[in-house]
Amino acid sequence: MALIELREVTKSYRRDAIEIPVLDRVTITVAEGDYLGLMGPSGSGKSTLLNLLAGIDRPTCGSVRIGDTEISSLPERALAAWRARHIGFIFQLYNLIPVLTAYENVELPLLLTNLSKKQRRDHVMTALNIVGLGDRAQHYPRQLSGGQEQRVAIARAVVTDPAVVLADEPTGDLDAKSAGEVLTLLQRLNQEYKKTIVMVTHDPRAAERASHLLHLEKGTLAEQVKA
C-alpha cells in the first residue's frame, strides 16, 4: 500500500525577477514500511524534496499526499498540527537544545500533545531505550559523543510514533563507527518497528542500507536502483 505519493511535483524559487527551478515534475511512490534512499549531488533537490514531504515547504505545482492527507493543500495551522503527529525529522547536525537534557530534548514533541506527565515519561524512556541511551537520559548534549547526540535526535524523531521518518544526511557529521551505529539503528527502526523511512545521503555506505534508491540529477529522477 502506498503511504507517500508525489505526483508531478515541481518546485522553483523566485530571486528578484529570476525563477530558479529546483525540482521538475517529480513523481515518487513509497510503500508503507519501505526504506527509500535519495542520492544525488549538492543542489540536485534532495533536501527540498524532503522538506516537501515534511510539509516544511510547498510545491509550486503538483501534489504531495501522505496516507489519506493531501498535505500540499492544507492551511498552515492544520499543516503544523499534521506534521507534529505524523512526521519525525532527523537532521545532519542533530539540532538538540544544549541547555536541555537528553530526556528533555526527546520530550519536546510530546509537549504539544495531551499526554500526561507519566505517559510522556513512558514514551521518552521507550524511545531512549530503543536507541540504547536509556542510561544517558539526564546527560546534556555536551556530555555526549556526536553519535550519541544523533541517537538522541533519532529518539526525538520517533517518540510520537510518526508514520514517516525523514532523515537529512543523518551520518554526514559522524565518524565511520558512529555512522555505522546510526545506520544500523535506522535499519532496525525500519525492519523491527516497521517505520517508513526516507533518507537523503551522499554516502554510498548509508545508501546501501536502504531498500530502494532514487537518484536526483538537477531536479529530475535520473534512475531507480534496487539496493
Buried (B, 14 or more C-beta within 10 A) or exposed (E): EEBBBBBEBBBBEEEEEEEEBBBBBBEBEBEBBBBBBBBBEEEBBBBBBBBBBBBBBBBBEBBBBBBEBEBBEBEEEEBEEBBBEBBBBBBBEBEBEEEBBBBBBBBBBBEEBEBEEEEBBEBBBBBBEBBEBBEBBEBBBEEBEBBBBBBBBBBBBBBBEBBBBBBBBBBBBBEEEBBBBBBEBBBEBBEEEEBBBBBBBBBEEBBEBBBBBBBBEBBBBEEEEEE
